[in-house]
Amino acid sequence: MRVEAADSELLTLPRRKLARALGVEDPELVMVETDGMARGVVTVYREHPLLTVREATPDDLRMDARGRIAIGLRHDGRPARWPLYDPELGALTDLLVGAPGSGKSVTLLTLLAAERINGVVSIVADAQDGMSLPEAAGRVAHFGAGQAQSAATLAAVSAVASYRQQESAARGWGSFVLGKPWRLVILTMDEINRMIAEDSGLPQEFRKWVAGMLGAGQITWRKVGVGVRIAGQSIHLQDLAHSEKIRANAKQGSVWLGRVNSSMTRSMAADMSSGNTEITPVPKYFGAGGAEELEAAWGGEEAPTGPVTAGTAWLIQSGQPYLSRVWRAIKRERTYPGLIDLMESAPVPDFTPEEAAVFRQAYAEALAAAERLLGGEADEDGGREAAPPRRERSAGPAAPSVPAPPRTLRDQVLEALAGGPLRTREIRAAVGVGTEGGPASGSVDNALSKLQDEGLVVRAGHGVWALPGHQDTPQED
């Protein structure tokens, strides 16, 4: 049915109300698409149209002239298109959210296979120690497994993007052209919530460092052909930092919303939709719920479960949502051999030699910094601290600096003492005790004690502290 709102009114088509009005017992059989204004199409099915999909072929995953691949099917049988790249905008920012079993990993692996087929440099960071995307290990240009390696991978990609920016500026380039001289690069960061969420249990300094690099990268990398794909079980915008900018950039790419457990994530997707289509939660099973659940409850029986909906998701692009399902993937012996075959149907694309040198150098530096931040000890206030990041650089081609981790309280104390011995009250003032957001006096005292135990500071007198070898100072009054 084609529908249109009355003059001067916007069209609103809530699926549940439509199903009720049309006498359809399962609202999942009612599909709605609108132009975001006054016109729409309502389709009613006898059975769910996405019950079965086929496996992907290499032809499905080849980019068209607009940089899009076919990631799966829409409810009406048309291809569900996913842009890896936009000729006008450049690289893109994508968001994927889905609970375990929602099909998020299969979707990511299908995208990685498409990248390899199309000559895109795939960089993958899997914060779940490589368990989320094991098929990608050894089949992409770089695979970082675990939280420290994921952070280092992000920093290394940031360094490559900075290198490209410097080279582009020197040549007067204002945009990116595929293959001239660089390949498109896409960084996929899976299980990102394990690295930046407040309830992840990780040190605040580490989380701030990762979120800062991510927030800055998805804004500035586009013009140099570096895209970023963020995936997790539950992504809250306040954890990402720069939430407004991330939201705006994600609208230029794709938002994939599978079956989720978080109402906040659902509201995030609704916020990213500029249309008037109701985004209802994806159920775990096809055809299980609603009328069948009610009849089972009335008869004192257990409701039957239908096929799982894994891979079914709301795909939101340019603010318009529609229901889709990724190509089928069959798991055998804990992996997906069909997706592995697709990946291995083409060579692994890689950086230029100059970019590879920048990446390796930055990765080594960032990995050391990440491990120190993750290995920090708790202070009296329950926070976490880490030793200052080392600044020495290895030999190699000139490269942009690795994004520095945030300065910890320990860093600030050591920096204050670098100018000479100070009294305790002077150290407290230097690190911001008594200012908004500053540390407590007890935290400073605790940091000094720990630094003394490690031999990094010494007492130069009563209430006076100094770096080793710089003890000459008058006694505190």
C-alpha positions as a Markdown table, in Angstrom:
| # | Residue | x | y | z |
|---|---|---|---|---|
| 1 | Met | 0.0 | 0.0 | 0.0 |
| 2 | Arg | 1.2 | 3.5 | -0.8 |
| 3 | Val | 0.2 | 6.0 | 1.8 |
| 4 | Glu | 0.3 | 9.8 | 2.1 |
| 5 | Ala | -0.3 | 12.2 | 4.9 |
| 6 | Ala | -2.8 | 15.0 | 4.7 |
| 7 | Asp | -1.6 | 18.4 | 3.4 |
| 8 | Ser | 0.6 | 20.2 | 5.9 |
| 9 | Glu | 1.1 | 17.1 | 8.1 |
| 10 | Leu | 4.0 | 14.7 | 8.5 |
| 11 | Leu | 3.5 | 11.0 | 8.0 |
| 12 | Thr | 3.7 | 8.8 | 11.1 |
| 13 | Leu | 3.4 | 5.0 | 10.7 |
| 14 | Pro | 3.8 | 3.1 | 14.0 |
| 15 | Arg | 4.1 | -0.6 | 13.1 |
| 16 | Arg | 2.2 | -1.9 | 16.1 |
| 17 | Lys | -0.8 | 0.4 | 15.6 |
| 18 | Leu | -0.8 | -0.4 | 11.9 |
| 19 | Ala | -0.8 | -4.2 | 12.6 |
| 20 | Arg | -3.7 | -3.8 | 15.0 |
| 21 | Ala | -5.7 | -1.7 | 12.6 |
| 22 | Leu | -5.0 | -4.2 | 9.7 |
| 23 | Gly | -5.8 | -7.2 | 11.8 |
| 24 | Val | -2.2 | -8.6 | 11.6 |
| 25 | Glu | -1.4 | -10.6 | 14.8 |
| 26 | Asp | 2.4 | -10.4 | 14.4 |
| 27 | Pro | 3.7 | -6.8 | 13.9 |
| 28 | Glu | 6.9 | -8.2 | 12.5 |
| 29 | Leu | 4.9 | -9.0 | 9.3 |
| 30 | Val | 4.3 | -5.3 | 8.7 |
| 31 | Met | 7.1 | -3.4 | 7.0 |
| 32 | Val | 7.1 | 0.4 | 6.7 |
| 33 | Glu | 9.3 | 2.7 | 4.7 |
| 34 | Thr | 8.8 | 6.5 | 4.4 |
| 35 | Asp | 10.5 | 9.4 | 2.7 |
| 36 | Gly | 10.7 | 11.1 | 6.1 |
| 37 | Met | 8.0 | 13.6 | 5.1 |
| 38 | Ala | 4.6 | 12.8 | 3.8 |
| 39 | Arg | 4.8 | 9.6 | 1.7 |
| 40 | Gly | 5.4 | 5.9 | 2.6 |
| 41 | Val | 5.0 | 2.3 | 1.6 |
| 42 | Val | 3.4 | -0.3 | 3.9 |
| 43 | Thr | 3.9 | -4.0 | 3.1 |
| 44 | Val | 2.1 | -6.8 | 4.9 |
| 45 | Tyr | 3.6 | -10.4 | 4.6 |
| 46 | Arg | 2.0 | -13.8 | 5.3 |
| 47 | Glu | 5.3 | -15.0 | 6.7 |
| 48 | His | 8.4 | -13.2 | 7.6 |
| 49 | Pro | 10.3 | -12.3 | 4.4 |
| 50 | Leu | 13.8 | -12.6 | 5.9 |
| 51 | Leu | 13.4 | -16.2 | 7.2 |
| 52 | Thr | 15.9 | -17.5 | 4.7 |
| 53 | Val | 18.8 | -15.8 | 2.9 |
| 54 | Arg | 21.6 | -17.4 | 0.8 |
| 55 | Glu | 25.3 | -17.2 | 1.3 |
| 56 | Ala | 27.3 | -14.3 | -0.2 |
| 57 | Thr | 29.2 | -14.5 | -3.4 |
| 58 | Pro | 32.3 | -12.5 | -4.5 |
| 59 | Asp | 30.1 | -10.6 | -6.9 |
| 60 | Asp | 27.8 | -9.5 | -4.0 |
| 61 | Leu | 30.8 | -8.0 | -2.2 |
| 62 | Arg | 32.3 | -6.0 | -5.1 |
| 63 | Met | 31.8 | -2.2 | -4.9 |
| 64 | Asp | 29.7 | -0.5 | -7.4 |
| 65 | Ala | 30.4 | 3.0 | -8.8 |
| 66 | Arg | 29.1 | 4.6 | -5.6 |
| 67 | Gly | 31.4 | 2.5 | -3.3 |
| 68 | Arg | 28.6 | 0.2 | -2.1 |
| 69 | Ile | 28.4 | -3.6 | -1.7 |
| 70 | Ala | 25.4 | -5.9 | -1.2 |
| 71 | Ile | 25.7 | -6.8 | 2.5 |
| 72 | Gly | 22.5 | -8.9 | 2.4 |
| 73 | Leu | 18.8 | -8.5 | 1.6 |
| 74 | Arg | 16.1 | -6.0 | 2.4 |
| 75 | His | 12.7 | -7.3 | 3.4 |
| 76 | Asp | 11.3 | -7.0 | -0.1 |
| 77 | Gly | 14.2 | -8.9 | -1.7 |
| 78 | Arg | 16.2 | -6.0 | -2.9 |
| 79 | Pro | 19.9 | -5.9 | -2.0 |
| 80 | Ala | 20.8 | -4.2 | 1.3 |
| 81 | Arg | 23.5 | -1.8 | 0.2 |
| 82 | Trp | 26.4 | -0.9 | 2.4 |
| 83 | Pro | 28.9 | 1.8 | 1.3 |
| 84 | Leu | 32.5 | 1.1 | 2.1 |
| 85 | Tyr | 33.4 | 4.5 | 0.7 |
| 86 | Asp | 31.6 | 7.5 | -0.7 |
| 87 | Pro | 33.2 | 9.2 | -3.7 |
| 88 | Glu | 32.0 | 12.6 | -2.5 |
| 89 | Leu | 32.5 | 12.3 | 1.3 |
| 90 | Gly | 35.5 | 10.0 | 1.3 |
| 91 | Ala | 35.9 | 7.4 | 4.1 |
| 92 | Leu | 33.0 | 6.8 | 6.5 |
| 93 | Thr | 32.1 | 6.1 | 10.1 |
| 94 | Asp | 29.9 | 3.1 | 10.8 |
| 95 | Leu | 28.3 | 1.9 | 14.0 |
| 96 | Leu | 27.2 | -1.7 | 14.7 |
| 97 | Val | 25.4 | -2.7 | 17.8 |
| 98 | Gly | 24.1 | -6.2 | 18.7 |
| 99 | Ala | 23.8 | -8.6 | 21.6 |
| 100 | Pro | 25.5 | -12.0 | 21.6 |
| 101 | Gly | 23.9 | -14.1 | 18.9 |
| 102 | Ser | 22.5 | -11.2 | 17.0 |
| 103 | Gly | 24.8 | -11.7 | 13.9 |
| 104 | Lys | 27.1 | -8.8 | 14.5 |
| 105 | Ser | 30.3 | -10.9 | 14.1 |
| 106 | Val | 29.0 | -12.4 | 10.8 |
| 107 | Thr | 28.2 | -8.9 | 9.5 |
| 108 | Leu | 31.7 | -7.6 | 10.4 |
| 109 | Leu | 33.4 | -10.6 | 8.8 |
| 110 | Thr | 31.3 | -10.2 | 5.6 |
| 111 | Leu | 32.4 | -6.5 | 5.5 |
| 112 | Leu | 36.1 | -7.6 | 6.0 |
| 113 | Ala | 35.7 | -10.1 | 3.2 |
| 114 | Ala | 34.3 | -7.3 | 1.0 |
| 115 | Glu | 37.3 | -5.0 | 1.9 |
| 116 | Arg | 39.8 | -7.6 | 0.9 |
| 117 | Ile | 38.0 | -8.3 | -2.4 |
| 118 | Asn | 38.0 | -4.6 | -3.1 |
| 119 | Gly | 41.6 | -3.8 | -2.2 |
| 120 | Val | 40.8 | -2.0 | 1.0 |
| 121 | Val | 43.4 | -2.2 | 3.8 |
| 122 | Ser | 41.6 | -3.9 | 6.7 |
| 123 | Ile | 42.9 | -3.1 | 10.2 |
| 124 | Val | 41.1 | -5.0 | 13.0 |
| 125 | Ala | 41.1 | -4.5 | 16.7 |
| 126 | Asp | 39.3 | -7.1 | 18.7 |
| 127 | Ala | 39.2 | -6.2 | 22.4 |
| 128 | Gln | 37.9 | -9.6 | 23.4 |
| 129 | Asp | 41.4 | -11.1 | 23.0 |
| 130 | Gly | 40.6 | -12.0 | 19.4 |
| 131 | Met | 37.7 | -14.3 | 20.3 |
| 132 | Ser | 35.1 | -12.1 | 18.6 |
| 133 | Leu | 36.6 | -12.2 | 15.1 |
| 134 | Pro | 39.0 | -15.1 | 15.1 |
| 135 | Glu | 38.6 | -15.7 | 11.3 |
| 136 | Ala | 40.2 | -12.3 | 10.6 |
| 137 | Ala | 43.5 | -13.2 | 12.3 |
| 138 | Gly | 46.1 | -13.6 | 9.6 |
| 139 | Arg | 43.7 | -12.6 | 6.9 |
| 140 | Val | 43.8 | -8.8 | 7.2 |
| 141 | Ala | 46.7 | -6.3 | 7.1 |
| 142 | His | 46.8 | -6.1 | 10.9 |
| 143 | Phe | 44.9 | -7.8 | 13.7 |
| 144 | Gly | 45.2 | -6.5 | 17.3 |
| 145 | Ala | 43.8 | -8.9 | 19.9 |
| 146 | Gly | 43.1 | -7.7 | 23.4 |
| 147 | Gln | 42.7 | -4.3 | 25.0 |
| 148 | Ala | 46.3 | -3.1 | 24.9 |
| 149 | Gln | 46.8 | -4.2 | 21.3 |
| 150 | Ser | 43.5 | -2.7 | 20.3 |
| 151 | Ala | 44.5 | 0.7 | 21.8 |
| 152 | Ala | 47.9 | 0.5 | 20.1 |
| 153 | Thr | 46.2 | -0.4 | 16.8 |
| 154 | Leu | 44.0 | 2.7 | 17.1 |
| 155 | Ala | 47.1 | 4.9 | 17.8 |
| 156 | Ala | 49.0 | 3.4 | 14.9 |
| 157 | Val | 46.1 | 4.1 | 12.5 |
| 158 | Ser | 46.0 | 7.6 | 13.9 |
| 159 | Ala | 49.7 | 8.0 | 13.1 |
| 160 | Val | 49.2 | 6.8 | 9.5 |
| 161 | Ala | 46.3 | 9.2 | 9.1 |
| 162 | Ser | 48.5 | 12.1 | 10.4 |
| 163 | Tyr | 51.2 | 11.0 | 7.9 |
| 164 | Arg | 48.7 | 11.2 | 5.1 |
| 165 | Gln | 47.5 | 14.6 | 6.2 |
| 166 | Gln | 51.1 | 15.9 | 6.3 |
| 167 | Glu | 51.8 | 14.5 | 2.8 |
| 168 | Ser | 48.5 | 15.8 | 1.4 |
| 169 | Ala | 49.1 | 19.3 | 2.9 |
| 170 | Ala | 52.6 | 19.4 | 1.4 |
| 171 | Arg | 51.1 | 18.6 | -2.1 |
| 172 | Gly | 48.1 | 20.9 | -1.8 |
| 173 | Trp | 45.6 | 18.0 | -1.9 |
| 174 | Gly | 42.2 | 18.7 | -0.3 |
| 175 | Ser | 40.6 | 15.3 | -0.7 |
| 176 | Phe | 41.2 | 11.6 | -1.1 |
| 177 | Val | 41.2 | 9.7 | -4.4 |
| 178 | Leu | 41.2 | 5.9 | -4.3 |
| 179 | Gly | 44.6 | 4.5 | -5.1 |
| 180 | Lys | 46.2 | 7.9 | -5.8 |
| 181 | Pro | 48.6 | 7.3 | -4.1 |
| 182 | Trp | 47.0 | 5.4 | -1.2 |
| 183 | Arg | 44.5 | 2.7 | -0.7 |
| 184 | Leu | 41.3 | 3.1 | 1.3 |
| 185 | Val | 41.9 | 2.0 | 5.0 |
| 186 | Ile | 39.1 | 0.9 | 7.3 |
| 187 | Leu | 39.7 | 0.3 | 11.0 |
| 188 | Thr | 37.2 | -2.1 | 12.6 |
| 189 | Met | 37.1 | -1.8 | 16.4 |
| 190 | Asp | 35.0 | -4.7 | 17.8 |
| 191 | Glu | 33.9 | -5.0 | 21.4 |
| 192 | Ile | 34.7 | -1.3 | 21.9 |
| 193 | Asn | 32.5 | -1.2 | 25.0 |
| 194 | Arg | 35.2 | -3.3 | 26.7 |
| 195 | Met | 37.6 | -0.4 | 26.3 |
| 196 | Ile | 35.7 | 2.8 | 27.0 |
| 197 | Ala | 32.6 | 2.0 | 29.0 |
| 198 | Glu | 32.6 | 3.3 | 32.6 |
| 199 | Asp | 31.7 | -0.2 | 33.8 |
| 200 | Ser | 34.5 | -1.9 | 32.0 |
| 201 | Gly | 36.7 | -1.8 | 35.1 |
| 202 | Leu | 39.6 | -0.3 | 33.2 |
| 203 | Pro | 41.7 | 2.7 | 34.4 |
| 204 | Gln | 40.1 | 6.0 | 33.6 |
| 205 | Glu | 43.3 | 7.3 | 31.9 |
| 206 | Phe | 43.3 | 4.4 | 29.5 |
| 207 | Arg | 39.6 | 4.9 | 28.6 |
| 208 | Lys | 40.0 | 8.6 | 28.1 |
| 209 | Trp | 43.0 | 8.0 | 25.8 |
| 210 | Val | 41.1 | 5.5 | 23.6 |
| 211 | Ala | 37.9 | 7.6 | 23.5 |
| 212 | Gly | 39.9 | 10.8 | 22.7 |
| 213 | Met | 41.7 | 9.1 | 19.7 |
| 214 | Leu | 38.5 | 7.6 | 18.5 |
| 215 | Gly | 36.5 | 10.8 | 18.7 |
| 216 | Ala | 39.2 | 12.8 | 16.9 |
| 217 | Gly | 39.9 | 10.2 | 14.3 |
| 218 | Gln | 36.3 | 9.7 | 13.1 |
| 219 | Ile | 36.2 | 13.5 | 12.5 |
| 220 | Thr | 39.5 | 14.1 | 10.8 |
| 221 | Trp | 40.4 | 10.9 | 9.0 |
| 222 | Arg | 37.7 | 11.1 | 6.3 |
| 223 | Lys | 39.6 | 13.3 | 3.9 |
| 224 | Val | 42.7 | 11.1 | 3.8 |
| 225 | Gly | 40.8 | 7.9 | 3.1 |
| 226 | Val | 40.8 | 6.3 | 6.6 |
| 227 | Gly | 37.4 | 5.1 | 7.8 |
| 228 | Val | 36.4 | 3.7 | 11.2 |
| 229 | Arg | 33.9 | 1.0 | 12.1 |
| 230 | Ile | 32.8 | 0.9 | 15.7 |
| 231 | Ala | 31.1 | -2.2 | 17.1 |
| 232 | Gly | 29.9 | -3.4 | 20.4 |
| 233 | Gln | 27.2 | -5.2 | 22.4 |
| 234 | Ser | 26.0 | -1.9 | 23.8 |
| 235 | Ile | 27.4 | 1.5 | 22.7 |
| 236 | His | 26.4 | 4.5 | 24.8 |
| 237 | Leu | 27.3 | 7.8 | 23.3 |
| 238 | Gln | 28.5 | 9.4 | 26.5 |
| 239 | Asp | 31.2 | 6.7 | 26.6 |
| 240 | Leu | 32.5 | 7.6 | 23.2 |
| 241 | Ala | 33.2 | 11.3 | 23.9 |
| 242 | His | 32.4 | 13.9 | 21.2 |
| 243 | Ser | 29.0 | 12.2 | 21.0 |
| 244 | Glu | 27.4 | 14.9 | 18.8 |
| 245 | Lys | 30.1 | 14.7 | 16.3 |
| 246 | Ile | 30.1 | 10.9 | 16.3 |
| 247 | Arg | 26.3 | 10.9 | 15.8 |
| 248 | Ala | 26.6 | 13.3 | 12.8 |
| 249 | Asn | 29.4 | 11.3 | 11.2 |
| 250 | Ala | 27.7 | 8.0 | 11.7 |
| 251 | Lys | 24.7 | 9.4 | 9.7 |
| 252 | Gln | 27.1 | 9.7 | 6.7 |
| 253 | Gly | 27.9 | 6.0 | 7.0 |
| 254 | Ser | 25.8 | 3.1 | 8.2 |
| 255 | Val | 24.2 | 2.2 | 11.5 |
| 256 | Trp | 23.5 | -1.5 | 12.0 |
| 257 | Leu | 21.2 | -2.2 | 14.9 |
| 258 | Gly | 20.6 | -5.9 | 15.6 |
| 259 | Arg | 18.9 | -7.5 | 18.5 |
| 260 | Val | 20.0 | -5.6 | 21.6 |
| 261 | Asn | 19.4 | -5.6 | 25.3 |
| 262 | Ser | 19.8 | -1.9 | 26.0 |
| 263 | Ser | 16.9 | 0.5 | 25.8 |
| 264 | Met | 19.5 | 3.3 | 25.6 |
| 265 | Thr | 21.0 | 1.8 | 22.4 |
| 266 | Arg | 17.5 | 1.6 | 20.9 |
| 267 | Ser | 16.9 | 5.2 | 21.6 |
| 268 | Met | 20.3 | 6.1 | 20.1 |
| 269 | Ala | 19.2 | 4.4 | 16.8 |
| 270 | Ala | 15.9 | 6.2 | 16.9 |
| 271 | Asp | 17.8 | 9.5 | 17.4 |
| 272 | Met | 19.9 | 8.7 | 14.3 |
| 273 | Ser | 16.8 | 8.2 | 12.2 |
| 274 | Ser | 15.4 | 11.3 | 10.5 |
| 275 | Gly | 12.3 | 9.4 | 9.3 |
| 276 | Asn | 9.0 | 8.7 | 11.0 |
| 277 | Thr | 9.3 | 4.9 | 10.9 |
| 278 | Glu | 9.0 | 3.1 | 14.3 |
| 279 | Ile | 12.1 | 1.2 | 15.1 |
| 280 | Thr | 10.9 | -1.8 | 17.0 |
| 281 | Pro | 13.3 | -4.3 | 18.8 |
| 282 | Val | 14.4 | -7.3 | 16.8 |
| 283 | Pro | 13.1 | -10.4 | 18.5 |
| 284 | Lys | 15.3 | -13.5 | 19.2 |
| 285 | Tyr | 13.1 | -15.8 | 17.1 |
| 286 | Phe | 11.0 | -15.4 | 14.0 |
| 287 | Gly | 7.3 | -15.8 | 14.7 |
| 288 | Ala | 7.7 | -16.4 | 18.4 |
| 289 | Gly | 5.7 | -13.9 | 20.5 |
| 290 | Gly | 2.6 | -11.9 | 20.4 |
| 291 | Ala | -0.5 | -14.1 | 19.6 |
| 292 | Glu | 1.4 | -17.4 | 20.0 |
| 293 | Glu | 2.7 | -16.5 | 23.4 |
| 294 | Leu | -0.7 | -15.4 | 24.5 |
| 295 | Glu | -2.4 | -18.6 | 23.3 |
| 296 | Ala | 0.3 | -20.7 | 25.0 |
| 297 | Ala | -0.2 | -18.8 | 28.3 |
| 298 | Trp | -4.0 | -19.3 | 28.1 |
| 299 | Gly | -3.6 | -23.0 | 27.5 |
| 300 | Gly | -0.9 | -23.5 | 30.1 |
| 301 | Glu | 1.6 | -24.6 | 27.5 |
| 302 | Glu | 5.1 | -23.6 | 26.4 |
| 303 | Ala | 5.1 | -21.4 | 23.3 |
| 304 | Pro | 7.1 | -22.9 | 20.4 |
| 305 | Thr | 10.2 | -21.1 | 19.2 |
| 306 | Gly | 10.8 | -20.3 | 15.6 |
| 307 | Pro | 14.1 | -19.9 | 13.7 |
| 308 | Val | 16.6 | -17.5 | 15.2 |
| 309 | Thr | 16.8 | -14.0 | 13.8 |
| 310 | Ala | 20.6 | -13.8 | 13.8 |
| 311 | Gly | 21.7 | -11.3 | 11.2 |
| 312 | Thr | 18.4 | -9.4 | 11.1 |
| 313 | Ala | 18.9 | -5.8 | 11.8 |
| 314 | Trp | 17.7 | -2.3 | 11.2 |
| 315 | Leu | 20.0 | -0.7 | 8.7 |
| 316 | Ile | 20.0 | 3.1 | 9.1 |
| 317 | Gln | 21.5 | 5.2 | 6.2 |
| 318 | Ser | 21.1 | 8.9 | 5.6 |
| 319 | Gly | 18.7 | 8.8 | 8.5 |
| 320 | Gln | 16.3 | 6.3 | 6.8 |
| 321 | Pro | 15.8 | 2.9 | 8.6 |
| 322 | Tyr | 14.8 | -0.4 | 6.9 |
| 323 | Leu | 14.9 | -4.0 | 8.1 |
| 324 | Ser | 17.5 | -6.2 | 6.5 |
| 325 | Arg | 19.4 | -9.5 | 7.0 |
| 326 | Val | 23.0 | -10.2 | 6.3 |
| 327 | Trp | 24.0 | -13.0 | 3.9 |
| 328 | Arg | 23.9 | -16.4 | 5.5 |
| 329 | Ala | 27.0 | -17.9 | 7.1 |
| 330 | Ile | 27.3 | -21.5 | 8.3 |
| 331 | Lys | 29.5 | -22.3 | 11.3 |
| 332 | Arg | 31.5 | -25.4 | 11.3 |
| 333 | Glu | 34.0 | -26.3 | 14.1 |
| 334 | Arg | 33.6 | -22.9 | 15.7 |
| 335 | Thr | 34.5 | -20.9 | 12.5 |
| 336 | Tyr | 32.8 | -19.8 | 9.3 |
| 337 | Pro | 34.6 | -21.5 | 6.4 |
| 338 | Gly | 32.5 | -19.8 | 3.8 |
| 339 | Leu | 33.6 | -16.4 | 5.0 |
| 340 | Ile | 37.2 | -17.6 | 5.2 |
| 341 | Asp | 37.0 | -18.7 | 1.6 |
| 342 | Leu | 35.6 | -15.3 | 0.6 |
| 343 | Met | 38.5 | -13.6 | 2.4 |
| 344 | Glu | 41.1 | -15.8 | 0.8 |
| 345 | Ser | 39.7 | -15.3 | -2.7 |
| 346 | Ala | 41.9 | -12.2 | -3.1 |
| 347 | Pro | 45.3 | -11.1 | -1.8 |
| 348 | Val | 45.6 | -9.2 | 1.5 |
| 349 | Pro | 45.8 | -5.4 | 0.6 |
| 350 | Asp | 48.5 | -3.5 | 2.6 |
| 351 | Phe | 49.9 | -0.1 | 3.3 |
| 352 | Thr | 52.6 | 1.5 | 1.1 |
| 353 | Pro | 56.1 | 0.8 | 2.5 |
| 354 | Glu | 56.3 | 4.3 | 3.9 |
| 355 | Glu | 52.9 | 3.9 | 5.7 |
| 356 | Ala | 53.9 | 0.5 | 6.9 |
| 357 | Ala | 57.0 | 1.9 | 8.6 |
| 358 | Val | 54.9 | 4.6 | 10.2 |
| 359 | Phe | 52.4 | 2.1 | 11.5 |
| 360 | Arg | 55.0 | -0.3 | 12.9 |
| 361 | Gln | 56.9 | 2.4 | 14.7 |
| 362 | Ala | 53.7 | 4.0 | 16.2 |
| 363 | Tyr | 52.3 | 0.6 | 17.2 |
| 364 | Ala | 55.4 | -0.3 | 19.2 |
| 365 | Glu | 55.4 | 3.0 | 21.1 |
| 366 | Ala | 51.6 | 2.9 | 21.7 |
| 367 | Leu | 51.6 | -0.7 | 22.9 |
| 368 | Ala | 54.2 | 0.1 | 25.6 |
| 369 | Ala | 52.1 | 3.1 | 26.7 |
| 370 | Ala | 48.9 | 1.1 | 26.7 |
| 371 | Glu | 50.4 | -1.7 | 28.8 |
| 372 | Arg | 51.6 | 0.8 | 31.4 |
| 373 | Leu | 48.2 | 2.5 | 31.6 |
| 374 | Leu | 46.5 | -0.8 | 32.0 |
| 375 | Gly | 49.0 | -2.0 | 34.6 |
| 376 | Gly | 48.6 | 1.1 | 36.9 |
| 377 | Glu | 47.9 | 0.7 | 40.6 |
| 378 | Ala | 44.8 | 1.9 | 42.4 |
| 379 | Asp | 45.2 | 5.1 | 44.5 |
| 380 | Glu | 43.3 | 5.9 | 47.8 |
| 381 | Asp | 40.3 | 7.3 | 45.9 |
| 382 | Gly | 39.9 | 4.1 | 43.9 |
| 383 | Gly | 41.3 | 5.6 | 40.7 |
| 384 | Arg | 44.1 | 4.1 | 38.7 |
| 385 | Glu | 47.5 | 5.5 | 37.9 |
| 386 | Ala | 50.3 | 4.5 | 35.6 |
| 387 | Ala | 54.0 | 5.4 | 35.1 |
| 388 | Pro | 54.6 | 8.3 | 32.6 |
| 389 | Pro | 54.7 | 7.2 | 29.0 |
| 390 | Arg | 58.2 | 6.9 | 27.5 |
| 391 | Arg | 59.0 | 9.4 | 24.8 |
| 392 | Glu | 62.0 | 7.9 | 23.1 |
| 393 | Arg | 61.6 | 7.0 | 19.4 |
| 394 | Ser | 63.1 | 4.2 | 17.5 |
| 395 | Ala | 65.1 | 4.7 | 14.3 |
| 396 | Gly | 63.1 | 4.9 | 11.1 |
| 397 | Pro | 61.4 | 7.3 | 8.8 |
| 398 | Ala | 60.0 | 10.5 | 10.1 |
| 399 | Ala | 56.5 | 9.9 | 11.4 |
| 400 | Pro | 53.8 | 11.9 | 13.3 |
| 401 | Ser | 53.9 | 11.4 | 17.0 |
| 402 | Val | 51.7 | 8.8 | 18.6 |
| 403 | Pro | 48.7 | 10.3 | 20.4 |
| 404 | Ala | 49.9 | 10.7 | 23.9 |
| 405 | Pro | 48.0 | 9.1 | 26.8 |
| 406 | Pro | 46.5 | 11.5 | 29.3 |
| 407 | Arg | 48.8 | 12.8 | 32.1 |
| 408 | Thr | 48.2 | 10.9 | 35.3 |
| 409 | Leu | 48.7 | 12.4 | 38.8 |
| 410 | Arg | 52.1 | 10.7 | 38.9 |
| 411 | Asp | 53.1 | 12.4 | 35.7 |
| 412 | Gln | 52.0 | 15.7 | 37.1 |
| 413 | Val | 54.0 | 15.3 | 40.3 |
| 414 | Leu | 57.1 | 14.2 | 38.5 |
| 415 | Glu | 56.8 | 17.1 | 36.0 |
| 416 | Ala | 56.4 | 19.6 | 38.9 |
| 417 | Leu | 59.6 | 18.3 | 40.6 |
| 418 | Ala | 61.5 | 18.4 | 37.3 |
| 419 | Gly | 62.1 | 22.1 | 38.0 |
| 420 | Gly | 63.7 | 21.4 | 41.4 |
| 421 | Pro | 62.7 | 20.4 | 44.9 |
| 422 | Leu | 59.3 | 21.5 | 46.2 |
| 423 | Arg | 57.5 | 21.5 | 49.5 |
| 424 | Thr | 54.4 | 19.3 | 49.8 |
| 425 | Arg | 52.0 | 22.3 | 49.7 |
| 426 | Glu | 53.8 | 23.6 | 46.5 |
| 427 | Ile | 53.3 | 20.2 | 44.8 |
| 428 | Arg | 49.7 | 20.1 | 45.8 |
| 429 | Ala | 49.2 | 23.6 | 44.2 |
| 430 | Ala | 51.1 | 22.6 | 41.1 |
| 431 | Val | 48.8 | 19.6 | 40.4 |
| 432 | Gly | 45.6 | 21.5 | 41.1 |
| 433 | Val | 44.5 | 20.5 | 44.6 |
| 434 | Gly | 41.6 | 22.8 | 45.5 |
| 435 | Thr | 40.6 | 23.5 | 41.9 |
| 436 | Glu | 37.6 | 22.2 | 40.1 |
| 437 | Gly | 38.3 | 18.6 | 39.0 |
| 438 | Gly | 41.6 | 18.6 | 40.8 |
| 439 | Pro | 42.9 | 15.7 | 43.0 |
| 440 | Ala | 42.5 | 15.5 | 46.7 |
| 441 | Ser | 45.4 | 16.3 | 49.0 |
| 442 | Gly | 45.4 | 12.7 | 50.2 |
| 443 | Ser | 45.8 | 11.4 | 46.6 |
| 444 | Val | 48.9 | 13.6 | 46.2 |
| 445 | Asp | 50.4 | 12.3 | 49.5 |
| 446 | Asn | 49.7 | 8.8 | 48.4 |
| 447 | Ala | 51.3 | 9.3 | 45.0 |
| 448 | Leu | 54.4 | 10.8 | 46.6 |
| 449 | Ser | 54.7 | 7.8 | 48.9 |
| 450 | Lys | 54.4 | 5.3 | 46.0 |
| 451 | Leu | 57.0 | 7.3 | 44.0 |
| 452 | Gln | 59.3 | 7.2 | 46.9 |
| 453 | Asp | 58.9 | 3.5 | 47.3 |
| 454 | Glu | 59.8 | 3.1 | 43.6 |
| 455 | Gly | 62.9 | 5.3 | 44.0 |
| 456 | Leu | 61.5 | 8.0 | 41.6 |
| 457 | Val | 61.4 | 10.7 | 44.3 |
| 458 | Val | 63.3 | 11.3 | 47.5 |
| 459 | Arg | 62.8 | 13.4 | 50.6 |
| 460 | Ala | 65.1 | 16.4 | 50.6 |
| 461 | Gly | 64.1 | 17.5 | 54.1 |
| 462 | His | 61.1 | 17.8 | 56.3 |
| 463 | Gly | 58.1 | 18.1 | 54.0 |
| 464 | Val | 60.3 | 18.6 | 50.9 |
| 465 | Trp | 60.5 | 16.3 | 47.9 |
| 466 | Ala | 62.9 | 16.1 | 45.0 |
| 467 | Leu | 64.0 | 13.9 | 42.1 |
| 468 | Pro | 67.0 | 11.7 | 42.9 |
| 469 | Gly | 70.2 | 13.8 | 42.7 |
| 470 | His | 68.3 | 17.1 | 43.2 |
| 471 | Gln | 68.0 | 17.2 | 47.0 |
| 472 | Asp | 69.6 | 20.5 | 47.8 |
| 473 | Thr | 66.9 | 22.7 | 49.3 |
| 474 | Pro | 66.1 | 24.6 | 52.6 |
| 475 | Gln | 63.9 | 23.0 | 55.2 |
| 476 | Glu | 60.2 | 23.7 | 55.1 |
| 477 | Asp | 59.2 | 26.4 | 57.6 |
